[in-house]
Amino acid sequence: MCAIVSVALAVALAGAASAQEASAVSVGARQGAMAPSADSASYTCTVRPGSFKFCGRVVVLPGERVTVSVSDSGTVTRGDFQAVDRSTQQVLGTVIGVLPSFGHAVIWRNDTDHSVIVDLLASADDEGRIDGQLVAGG
């Protein structure tokens, strides 16, 4: 069943006319899966002090948490992050000073009854490249 959902998702995403349609297909596929599965995205982005920059996006199902981690492979290894609701642009949560040693820092928990598309924004005290993982799941 999961393989069928994955193939259907890949076909739907390939044929989607816009990023918004692709996101809607992704949400529907995750909700229709037999067991909840985490949505995750590796991110790499250039950050600078004083401004938050888009770094990634995940779909968060009801009851799931959004977590972020920082890798030690970037030129910047300490970051500040915001989880932002893509549809309303509301800041859902913020974590400051995340280091590789923290593991996955929780930014926000979806306590609503609907899925939310969450954008990850990042900033840092130093300018450079920051790498890591963004996860929505259990």
Phi and psi in radians as a Rosetta constraint file:
Dihedral C 1 N 2 CA 2 C 2 CIRCULARHARMONIC -1.097 0.35
Dihedral N 2 CA 2 C 2 N 3 CIRCULARHARMONIC -0.661 0.35
Dihedral C 2 N 3 CA 3 C 3 CIRCULARHARMONIC -1.115 0.35
Dihedral N 3 CA 3 C 3 N 4 CIRCULARHARMONIC -0.689 0.35
Dihedral C 3 N 4 CA 4 C 4 CIRCULARHARMONIC -1.127 0.35
Dihedral N 4 CA 4 C 4 N 5 CIRCULARHARMONIC -0.762 0.35
Dihedral C 4 N 5 CA 5 C 5 CIRCULARHARMONIC -1.076 0.35
Dihedral N 5 CA 5 C 5 N 6 CIRCULARHARMONIC -0.742 0.35
Dihedral C 5 N 6 CA 6 C 6 CIRCULARHARMONIC -1.113 0.35
Dihedral N 6 CA 6 C 6 N 7 CIRCULARHARMONIC -0.772 0.35
Dihedral C 6 N 7 CA 7 C 7 CIRCULARHARMONIC -1.130 0.35
Dihedral N 7 CA 7 C 7 N 8 CIRCULARHARMONIC -0.776 0.35
Dihedral C 7 N 8 CA 8 C 8 CIRCULARHARMONIC -1.076 0.35
Dihedral N 8 CA 8 C 8 N 9 CIRCULARHARMONIC -0.686 0.35
Dihedral C 8 N 9 CA 9 C 9 CIRCULARHARMONIC -1.126 0.35
Dihedral N 9 CA 9 C 9 N 10 CIRCULARHARMONIC -0.788 0.35
Dihedral C 9 N 10 CA 10 C 10 CIRCULARHARMONIC -1.085 0.35
Dihedral N 10 CA 10 C 10 N 11 CIRCULARHARMONIC -0.751 0.35
Dihedral C 10 N 11 CA 11 C 11 CIRCULARHARMONIC -1.136 0.35
Dihedral N 11 CA 11 C 11 N 12 CIRCULARHARMONIC -0.791 0.35
Dihedral C 11 N 12 CA 12 C 12 CIRCULARHARMONIC -1.108 0.35
Dihedral N 12 CA 12 C 12 N 13 CIRCULARHARMONIC -0.722 0.35
Dihedral C 12 N 13 CA 13 C 13 CIRCULARHARMONIC -1.178 0.35
Dihedral N 13 CA 13 C 13 N 14 CIRCULARHARMONIC -0.680 0.35
Dihedral C 13 N 14 CA 14 C 14 CIRCULARHARMONIC -1.126 0.35
Dihedral N 14 CA 14 C 14 N 15 CIRCULARHARMONIC -0.604 0.35
Dihedral C 14 N 15 CA 15 C 15 CIRCULARHARMONIC -1.631 0.35
Dihedral N 15 CA 15 C 15 N 16 CIRCULARHARMONIC -0.039 0.35
Dihedral C 15 N 16 CA 16 C 16 CIRCULARHARMONIC -1.144 0.35
Dihedral N 16 CA 16 C 16 N 17 CIRCULARHARMONIC 2.384 0.35
Dihedral C 16 N 17 CA 17 C 17 CIRCULARHARMONIC -1.382 0.35
Dihedral N 17 CA 17 C 17 N 18 CIRCULARHARMONIC -0.328 0.35
Dihedral C 17 N 18 CA 18 C 18 CIRCULARHARMONIC -2.621 0.35
Dihedral N 18 CA 18 C 18 N 19 CIRCULARHARMONIC 2.870 0.35
Dihedral C 18 N 19 CA 19 C 19 CIRCULARHARMONIC -1.088 0.35
Dihedral N 19 CA 19 C 19 N 20 CIRCULARHARMONIC -0.576 0.35
Dihedral C 19 N 20 CA 20 C 20 CIRCULARHARMONIC -1.152 0.35
Dihedral N 20 CA 20 C 20 N 21 CIRCULARHARMONIC -0.733 0.35
Dihedral C 20 N 21 CA 21 C 21 CIRCULARHARMONIC -1.115 0.35
Dihedral N 21 CA 21 C 21 N 22 CIRCULARHARMONIC -0.706 0.35
Dihedral C 21 N 22 CA 22 C 22 CIRCULARHARMONIC -1.079 0.35
Dihedral N 22 CA 22 C 22 N 23 CIRCULARHARMONIC -0.708 0.35
Dihedral C 22 N 23 CA 23 C 23 CIRCULARHARMONIC -1.138 0.35
Dihedral N 23 CA 23 C 23 N 24 CIRCULARHARMONIC -0.704 0.35
Dihedral C 23 N 24 CA 24 C 24 CIRCULARHARMONIC -1.126 0.35
Dihedral N 24 CA 24 C 24 N 25 CIRCULARHARMONIC -0.699 0.35
Dihedral C 24 N 25 CA 25 C 25 CIRCULARHARMONIC -1.116 0.35
Dihedral N 25 CA 25 C 25 N 26 CIRCULARHARMONIC -0.746 0.35
Dihedral C 25 N 26 CA 26 C 26 CIRCULARHARMONIC -1.073 0.35
Dihedral N 26 CA 26 C 26 N 27 CIRCULARHARMONIC -0.764 0.35
Dihedral C 26 N 27 CA 27 C 27 CIRCULARHARMONIC -1.071 0.35
Dihedral N 27 CA 27 C 27 N 28 CIRCULARHARMONIC -0.821 0.35
Dihedral C 27 N 28 CA 28 C 28 CIRCULARHARMONIC -1.080 0.35
Dihedral N 28 CA 28 C 28 N 29 CIRCULARHARMONIC -0.708 0.35
Dihedral C 28 N 29 CA 29 C 29 CIRCULARHARMONIC -1.156 0.35
Dihedral N 29 CA 29 C 29 N 30 CIRCULARHARMONIC -0.711 0.35
Dihedral C 29 N 30 CA 30 C 30 CIRCULARHARMONIC -1.180 0.35
Dihedral N 30 CA 30 C 30 N 31 CIRCULARHARMONIC -0.667 0.35
Dihedral C 30 N 31 CA 31 C 31 CIRCULARHARMONIC -1.237 0.35
Dihedral N 31 CA 31 C 31 N 32 CIRCULARHARMONIC -0.539 0.35
Dihedral C 31 N 32 CA 32 C 32 CIRCULARHARMONIC -1.474 0.35
Dihedral N 32 CA 32 C 32 N 33 CIRCULARHARMONIC -0.161 0.35
Dihedral C 32 N 33 CA 33 C 33 CIRCULARHARMONIC -1.169 0.35
Dihedral N 33 CA 33 C 33 N 34 CIRCULARHARMONIC 2.659 0.35
Dihedral C 33 N 34 CA 34 C 34 CIRCULARHARMONIC -1.142 0.35
Dihedral N 34 CA 34 C 34 N 35 CIRCULARHARMONIC -0.696 0.35
Dihedral C 34 N 35 CA 35 C 35 CIRCULARHARMONIC -2.185 0.35
Dihedral N 35 CA 35 C 35 N 36 CIRCULARHARMONIC 2.496 0.35
Dihedral C 35 N 36 CA 36 C 36 CIRCULARHARMONIC -1.024 0.35
Dihedral N 36 CA 36 C 36 N 37 CIRCULARHARMONIC 2.424 0.35
Dihedral C 36 N 37 CA 37 C 37 CIRCULARHARMONIC -2.254 0.35
Dihedral N 37 CA 37 C 37 N 38 CIRCULARHARMONIC 2.525 0.35
Dihedral C 37 N 38 CA 38 C 38 CIRCULARHARMONIC -1.234 0.35
Dihedral N 38 CA 38 C 38 N 39 CIRCULARHARMONIC 2.491 0.35
Dihedral C 38 N 39 CA 39 C 39 CIRCULARHARMONIC -1.782 0.35
Dihedral N 39 CA 39 C 39 N 40 CIRCULARHARMONIC 2.287 0.35
Dihedral C 39 N 40 CA 40 C 40 CIRCULARHARMONIC -2.478 0.35
Dihedral N 40 CA 40 C 40 N 41 CIRCULARHARMONIC 2.763 0.35
Dihedral C 40 N 41 CA 41 C 41 CIRCULARHARMONIC -2.596 0.35
Dihedral N 41 CA 41 C 41 N 42 CIRCULARHARMONIC 2.270 0.35
Dihedral C 41 N 42 CA 42 C 42 CIRCULARHARMONIC -1.308 0.35
Dihedral N 42 CA 42 C 42 N 43 CIRCULARHARMONIC 2.557 0.35
Dihedral C 42 N 43 CA 43 C 43 CIRCULARHARMONIC -2.290 0.35
Dihedral N 43 CA 43 C 43 N 44 CIRCULARHARMONIC 2.624 0.35
Dihedral C 43 N 44 CA 44 C 44 CIRCULARHARMONIC -2.502 0.35
Dihedral N 44 CA 44 C 44 N 45 CIRCULARHARMONIC 2.130 0.35
Dihedral C 44 N 45 CA 45 C 45 CIRCULARHARMONIC -2.610 0.35
Dihedral N 45 CA 45 C 45 N 46 CIRCULARHARMONIC 2.778 0.35
Dihedral C 45 N 46 CA 46 C 46 CIRCULARHARMONIC -1.616 0.35
Dihedral N 46 CA 46 C 46 N 47 CIRCULARHARMONIC 2.189 0.35
Dihedral C 46 N 47 CA 47 C 47 CIRCULARHARMONIC -2.036 0.35
Dihedral N 47 CA 47 C 47 N 48 CIRCULARHARMONIC 2.835 0.35
Dihedral C 47 N 48 CA 48 C 48 CIRCULARHARMONIC -2.621 0.35
Dihedral N 48 CA 48 C 48 N 49 CIRCULARHARMONIC 2.763 0.35
Dihedral C 48 N 49 CA 49 C 49 CIRCULARHARMONIC -1.103 0.35
Dihedral N 49 CA 49 C 49 N 50 CIRCULARHARMONIC 2.495 0.35
Dihedral C 49 N 50 CA 50 C 50 CIRCULARHARMONIC 1.497 0.35
Dihedral N 50 CA 50 C 50 N 51 CIRCULARHARMONIC -0.074 0.35
Dihedral C 50 N 51 CA 51 C 51 CIRCULARHARMONIC -2.518 0.35
Dihedral N 51 CA 51 C 51 N 52 CIRCULARHARMONIC 2.497 0.35
Dihedral C 51 N 52 CA 52 C 52 CIRCULARHARMONIC -1.658 0.35
Dihedral N 52 CA 52 C 52 N 53 CIRCULARHARMONIC 2.412 0.35
Dihedral C 52 N 53 CA 53 C 53 CIRCULARHARMONIC -2.180 0.35
Dihedral N 53 CA 53 C 53 N 54 CIRCULARHARMONIC 2.475 0.35
Dihedral C 53 N 54 CA 54 C 54 CIRCULARHARMONIC -1.068 0.35
Dihedral N 54 CA 54 C 54 N 55 CIRCULARHARMONIC 2.322 0.35
Dihedral C 54 N 55 CA 55 C 55 CIRCULARHARMONIC -2.243 0.35
Dihedral N 55 CA 55 C 55 N 56 CIRCULARHARMONIC -0.357 0.35
Dihedral C 55 N 56 CA 56 C 56 CIRCULARHARMONIC -3.099 0.35
Dihedral N 56 CA 56 C 56 N 57 CIRCULARHARMONIC 3.040 0.35
Dihedral C 56 N 57 CA 57 C 57 CIRCULARHARMONIC -2.587 0.35
Dihedral N 57 CA 57 C 57 N 58 CIRCULARHARMONIC 2.443 0.35
Dihedral C 57 N 58 CA 58 C 58 CIRCULARHARMONIC -2.419 0.35
Dihedral N 58 CA 58 C 58 N 59 CIRCULARHARMONIC 2.769 0.35
Dihedral C 58 N 59 CA 59 C 59 CIRCULARHARMONIC -1.729 0.35
Dihedral N 59 CA 59 C 59 N 60 CIRCULARHARMONIC 2.221 0.35
Dihedral C 59 N 60 CA 60 C 60 CIRCULARHARMONIC -1.985 0.35
Dihedral N 60 CA 60 C 60 N 61 CIRCULARHARMONIC 2.019 0.35
Dihedral C 60 N 61 CA 61 C 61 CIRCULARHARMONIC -1.384 0.35
Dihedral N 61 CA 61 C 61 N 62 CIRCULARHARMONIC 2.804 0.35
Dihedral C 61 N 62 CA 62 C 62 CIRCULARHARMONIC -0.941 0.35
Dihedral N 62 CA 62 C 62 N 63 CIRCULARHARMONIC 2.335 0.35
Dihedral C 62 N 63 CA 63 C 63 CIRCULARHARMONIC 1.520 0.35
Dihedral N 63 CA 63 C 63 N 64 CIRCULARHARMONIC -0.175 0.35
Dihedral C 63 N 64 CA 64 C 64 CIRCULARHARMONIC -1.495 0.35
Dihedral N 64 CA 64 C 64 N 65 CIRCULARHARMONIC 2.774 0.35
Dihedral C 64 N 65 CA 65 C 65 CIRCULARHARMONIC -1.898 0.35
Dihedral N 65 CA 65 C 65 N 66 CIRCULARHARMONIC 2.636 0.35
Dihedral C 65 N 66 CA 66 C 66 CIRCULARHARMONIC -1.813 0.35
Dihedral N 66 CA 66 C 66 N 67 CIRCULARHARMONIC 2.175 0.35
Dihedral C 66 N 67 CA 67 C 67 CIRCULARHARMONIC -2.180 0.35
Dihedral N 67 CA 67 C 67 N 68 CIRCULARHARMONIC 2.721 0.35
Dihedral C 67 N 68 CA 68 C 68 CIRCULARHARMONIC -2.364 0.35
Dihedral N 68 CA 68 C 68 N 69 CIRCULARHARMONIC 2.517 0.35
Dihedral C 68 N 69 CA 69 C 69 CIRCULARHARMONIC -2.276 0.35
Dihedral N 69 CA 69 C 69 N 70 CIRCULARHARMONIC 2.776 0.35
Dihedral C 69 N 70 CA 70 C 70 CIRCULARHARMONIC -2.073 0.35
Dihedral N 70 CA 70 C 70 N 71 CIRCULARHARMONIC 2.339 0.35
Dihedral C 70 N 71 CA 71 C 71 CIRCULARHARMONIC -1.569 0.35
Dihedral N 71 CA 71 C 71 N 72 CIRCULARHARMONIC 2.739 0.35
Dihedral C 71 N 72 CA 72 C 72 CIRCULARHARMONIC -1.572 0.35
Dihedral N 72 CA 72 C 72 N 73 CIRCULARHARMONIC 0.206 0.35
Dihedral C 72 N 73 CA 73 C 73 CIRCULARHARMONIC -1.508 0.35
Dihedral N 73 CA 73 C 73 N 74 CIRCULARHARMONIC -0.282 0.35
Dihedral C 73 N 74 CA 74 C 74 CIRCULARHARMONIC -1.453 0.35
Dihedral N 74 CA 74 C 74 N 75 CIRCULARHARMONIC 2.990 0.35
Dihedral C 74 N 75 CA 75 C 75 CIRCULARHARMONIC -1.360 0.35
Dihedral N 75 CA 75 C 75 N 76 CIRCULARHARMONIC -0.313 0.35
Dihedral C 75 N 76 CA 76 C 76 CIRCULARHARMONIC -2.030 0.35
Dihedral N 76 CA 76 C 76 N 77 CIRCULARHARMONIC 2.250 0.35
Dihedral C 76 N 77 CA 77 C 77 CIRCULARHARMONIC -2.159 0.35
Dihedral N 77 CA 77 C 77 N 78 CIRCULARHARMONIC 0.297 0.35
Dihedral C 77 N 78 CA 78 C 78 CIRCULARHARMONIC -2.423 0.35
Dihedral N 78 CA 78 C 78 N 79 CIRCULARHARMONIC 2.119 0.35
Dihedral C 78 N 79 CA 79 C 79 CIRCULARHARMONIC -2.364 0.35
Dihedral N 79 CA 79 C 79 N 80 CIRCULARHARMONIC 2.780 0.35
Dihedral C 79 N 80 CA 80 C 80 CIRCULARHARMONIC -1.935 0.35
Dihedral N 80 CA 80 C 80 N 81 CIRCULARHARMONIC 2.410 0.35
Dihedral C 80 N 81 CA 81 C 81 CIRCULARHARMONIC -2.347 0.35
Dihedral N 81 CA 81 C 81 N 82 CIRCULARHARMONIC 2.567 0.35
Dihedral C 81 N 82 CA 82 C 82 CIRCULARHARMONIC -2.197 0.35
Dihedral N 82 CA 82 C 82 N 83 CIRCULARHARMONIC 2.448 0.35
Dihedral C 82 N 83 CA 83 C 83 CIRCULARHARMONIC -1.756 0.35
Dihedral N 83 CA 83 C 83 N 84 CIRCULARHARMONIC 2.180 0.35
Dihedral C 83 N 84 CA 84 C 84 CIRCULARHARMONIC -2.173 0.35
Dihedral N 84 CA 84 C 84 N 85 CIRCULARHARMONIC 2.290 0.35
Dihedral C 84 N 85 CA 85 C 85 CIRCULARHARMONIC -1.168 0.35
Dihedral N 85 CA 85 C 85 N 86 CIRCULARHARMONIC 2.079 0.35
Dihedral C 85 N 86 CA 86 C 86 CIRCULARHARMONIC -1.063 0.35
Dihedral N 86 CA 86 C 86 N 87 CIRCULARHARMONIC -0.640 0.35
Dihedral C 86 N 87 CA 87 C 87 CIRCULARHARMONIC -1.380 0.35
Dihedral N 87 CA 87 C 87 N 88 CIRCULARHARMONIC -0.595 0.35
Dihedral C 87 N 88 CA 88 C 88 CIRCULARHARMONIC -1.860 0.35
Dihedral N 88 CA 88 C 88 N 89 CIRCULARHARMONIC -0.233 0.35
Dihedral C 88 N 89 CA 89 C 89 CIRCULARHARMONIC 1.140 0.35
Dihedral N 89 CA 89 C 89 N 90 CIRCULARHARMONIC 0.273 0.35
Dihedral C 89 N 90 CA 90 C 90 CIRCULARHARMONIC -1.341 0.35
Dihedral N 90 CA 90 C 90 N 91 CIRCULARHARMONIC 2.345 0.35
Dihedral C 90 N 91 CA 91 C 91 CIRCULARHARMONIC -1.306 0.35
Dihedral N 91 CA 91 C 91 N 92 CIRCULARHARMONIC 2.090 0.35
Dihedral C 91 N 92 CA 92 C 92 CIRCULARHARMONIC -1.569 0.35
Dihedral N 92 CA 92 C 92 N 93 CIRCULARHARMONIC -0.520 0.35
Dihedral C 92 N 93 CA 93 C 93 CIRCULARHARMONIC -2.997 0.35
Dihedral N 93 CA 93 C 93 N 94 CIRCULARHARMONIC 2.773 0.35
Dihedral C 93 N 94 CA 94 C 94 CIRCULARHARMONIC -2.440 0.35
Dihedral N 94 CA 94 C 94 N 95 CIRCULARHARMONIC 2.429 0.35
Dihedral C 94 N 95 CA 95 C 95 CIRCULARHARMONIC -2.219 0.35
Dihedral N 95 CA 95 C 95 N 96 CIRCULARHARMONIC 2.443 0.35
Dihedral C 95 N 96 CA 96 C 96 CIRCULARHARMONIC -2.036 0.35
Dihedral N 96 CA 96 C 96 N 97 CIRCULARHARMONIC 2.404 0.35
Dihedral C 96 N 97 CA 97 C 97 CIRCULARHARMONIC 1.247 0.35
Dihedral N 97 CA 97 C 97 N 98 CIRCULARHARMONIC 0.657 0.35
Dihedral C 97 N 98 CA 98 C 98 CIRCULARHARMONIC -1.271 0.35
Dihedral N 98 CA 98 C 98 N 99 CIRCULARHARMONIC 2.244 0.35
Dihedral C 98 N 99 CA 99 C 99 CIRCULARHARMONIC -1.996 0.35
Dihedral N 99 CA 99 C 99 N 100 CIRCULARHARMONIC 2.794 0.35
Dihedral C 99 N 100 CA 100 C 100 CIRCULARHARMONIC -0.962 0.35
Dihedral N 100 CA 100 C 100 N 101 CIRCULARHARMONIC -0.581 0.35
Dihedral C 100 N 101 CA 101 C 101 CIRCULARHARMONIC -1.232 0.35
Dihedral N 101 CA 101 C 101 N 102 CIRCULARHARMONIC -0.221 0.35
Dihedral C 101 N 102 CA 102 C 102 CIRCULARHARMONIC -1.318 0.35
Dihedral N 102 CA 102 C 102 N 103 CIRCULARHARMONIC -0.328 0.35
Dihedral C 102 N 103 CA 103 C 103 CIRCULARHARMONIC 1.259 0.35
Dihedral N 103 CA 103 C 103 N 104 CIRCULARHARMONIC -2.431 0.35
Dihedral C 103 N 104 CA 104 C 104 CIRCULARHARMONIC -1.640 0.35
Dihedral N 104 CA 104 C 104 N 105 CIRCULARHARMONIC 2.024 0.35
Dihedral C 104 N 105 CA 105 C 105 CIRCULARHARMONIC -1.575 0.35
Dihedral N 105 CA 105 C 105 N 106 CIRCULARHARMONIC 2.295 0.35
Dihedral C 105 N 106 CA 106 C 106 CIRCULARHARMONIC -1.369 0.35
Dihedral N 106 CA 106 C 106 N 107 CIRCULARHARMONIC 2.204 0.35
Dihedral C 106 N 107 CA 107 C 107 CIRCULARHARMONIC -1.697 0.35
Dihedral N 107 CA 107 C 107 N 108 CIRCULARHARMONIC -0.722 0.35
Dihedral C 107 N 108 CA 108 C 108 CIRCULARHARMONIC -2.795 0.35
Dihedral N 108 CA 108 C 108 N 109 CIRCULARHARMONIC 2.626 0.35
Dihedral C 108 N 109 CA 109 C 109 CIRCULARHARMONIC -2.075 0.35
Dihedral N 109 CA 109 C 109 N 110 CIRCULARHARMONIC 2.305 0.35
Dihedral C 109 N 110 CA 110 C 110 CIRCULARHARMONIC -1.436 0.35
Dihedral N 110 CA 110 C 110 N 111 CIRCULARHARMONIC 1.695 0.35
Dihedral C 110 N 111 CA 111 C 111 CIRCULARHARMONIC -1.671 0.35
Dihedral N 111 CA 111 C 111 N 112 CIRCULARHARMONIC 0.269 0.35
Dihedral C 111 N 112 CA 112 C 112 CIRCULARHARMONIC -1.572 0.35
Dihedral N 112 CA 112 C 112 N 113 CIRCULARHARMONIC 3.131 0.35
Dihedral C 112 N 113 CA 113 C 113 CIRCULARHARMONIC -1.783 0.35
Dihedral N 113 CA 113 C 113 N 114 CIRCULARHARMONIC 0.287 0.35
Dihedral C 113 N 114 CA 114 C 114 CIRCULARHARMONIC -2.443 0.35
Dihedral N 114 CA 114 C 114 N 115 CIRCULARHARMONIC 2.782 0.35
Dihedral C 114 N 115 CA 115 C 115 CIRCULARHARMONIC -1.255 0.35
Dihedral N 115 CA 115 C 115 N 116 CIRCULARHARMONIC 2.595 0.35
Dihedral C 115 N 116 CA 116 C 116 CIRCULARHARMONIC -2.274 0.35
Dihedral N 116 CA 116 C 116 N 117 CIRCULARHARMONIC 2.305 0.35
Dihedral C 116 N 117 CA 117 C 117 CIRCULARHARMONIC -1.540 0.35
Dihedral N 117 CA 117 C 117 N 118 CIRCULARHARMONIC 2.100 0.35
Dihedral C 117 N 118 CA 118 C 118 CIRCULARHARMONIC -1.973 0.35
Dihedral N 118 CA 118 C 118 N 119 CIRCULARHARMONIC 2.229 0.35
Dihedral C 118 N 119 CA 119 C 119 CIRCULARHARMONIC -1.644 0.35
Dihedral N 119 CA 119 C 119 N 120 CIRCULARHARMONIC 2.409 0.35
Dihedral C 119 N 120 CA 120 C 120 CIRCULARHARMONIC -1.699 0.35
Dihedral N 120 CA 120 C 120 N 121 CIRCULARHARMONIC 2.192 0.35
Dihedral C 120 N 121 CA 121 C 121 CIRCULARHARMONIC -1.978 0.35
Dihedral N 121 CA 121 C 121 N 122 CIRCULARHARMONIC 2.487 0.35
Dihedral C 121 N 122 CA 122 C 122 CIRCULARHARMONIC -2.284 0.35
Dihedral N 122 CA 122 C 122 N 123 CIRCULARHARMONIC 2.631 0.35
Dihedral C 122 N 123 CA 123 C 123 CIRCULARHARMONIC -2.559 0.35
Dihedral N 123 CA 123 C 123 N 124 CIRCULARHARMONIC 2.915 0.35
Dihedral C 123 N 124 CA 124 C 124 CIRCULARHARMONIC -2.736 0.35
Dihedral N 124 CA 124 C 124 N 125 CIRCULARHARMONIC 2.886 0.35
Dihedral C 124 N 125 CA 125 C 125 CIRCULARHARMONIC -1.324 0.35
Dihedral N 125 CA 125 C 125 N 126 CIRCULARHARMONIC -0.376 0.35
Dihedral C 125 N 126 CA 126 C 126 CIRCULARHARMONIC -2.054 0.35
Dihedral N 126 CA 126 C 126 N 127 CIRCULARHARMONIC 2.660 0.35
Dihedral C 126 N 127 CA 127 C 127 CIRCULARHARMONIC -1.524 0.35
Dihedral N 127 CA 127 C 127 N 128 CIRCULARHARMONIC 2.426 0.35
Dihedral C 127 N 128 CA 128 C 128 CIRCULARHARMONIC 2.753 0.35
Dihedral N 128 CA 128 C 128 N 129 CIRCULARHARMONIC -2.883 0.35
Dihedral C 128 N 129 CA 129 C 129 CIRCULARHARMONIC -1.703 0.35
Dihedral N 129 CA 129 C 129 N 130 CIRCULARHARMONIC 2.282 0.35
Dihedral C 129 N 130 CA 130 C 130 CIRCULARHARMONIC -2.066 0.35
Dihedral N 130 CA 130 C 130 N 131 CIRCULARHARMONIC 2.400 0.35
Dihedral C 130 N 131 CA 131 C 131 CIRCULARHARMONIC -2.179 0.35
Dihedral N 131 CA 131 C 131 N 132 CIRCULARHARMONIC 2.681 0.35
Dihedral C 131 N 132 CA 132 C 132 CIRCULARHARMONIC 3.025 0.35
Dihedral N 132 CA 132 C 132 N 133 CIRCULARHARMONIC -2.749 0.35
Dihedral C 132 N 133 CA 133 C 133 CIRCULARHARMONIC -2.311 0.35
Dihedral N 133 CA 133 C 133 N 134 CIRCULARHARMONIC 2.384 0.35
Dihedral C 133 N 134 CA 134 C 134 CIRCULARHARMONIC -1.992 0.35
Dihedral N 134 CA 134 C 134 N 135 CIRCULARHARMONIC 2.233 0.35
Dihedral C 134 N 135 CA 135 C 135 CIRCULARHARMONIC -2.342 0.35
Dihedral N 135 CA 135 C 135 N 136 CIRCULARHARMONIC 2.396 0.35
Dihedral C 135 N 136 CA 136 C 136 CIRCULARHARMONIC -2.025 0.35
Dihedral N 136 CA 136 C 136 N 137 CIRCULARHARMONIC 2.145 0.35
Dihedral C 136 N 137 CA 137 C 137 CIRCULARHARMONIC -3.111 0.35
Dihedral N 137 CA 137 C 137 N 138 CIRCULARHARMONIC -3.138 0.35
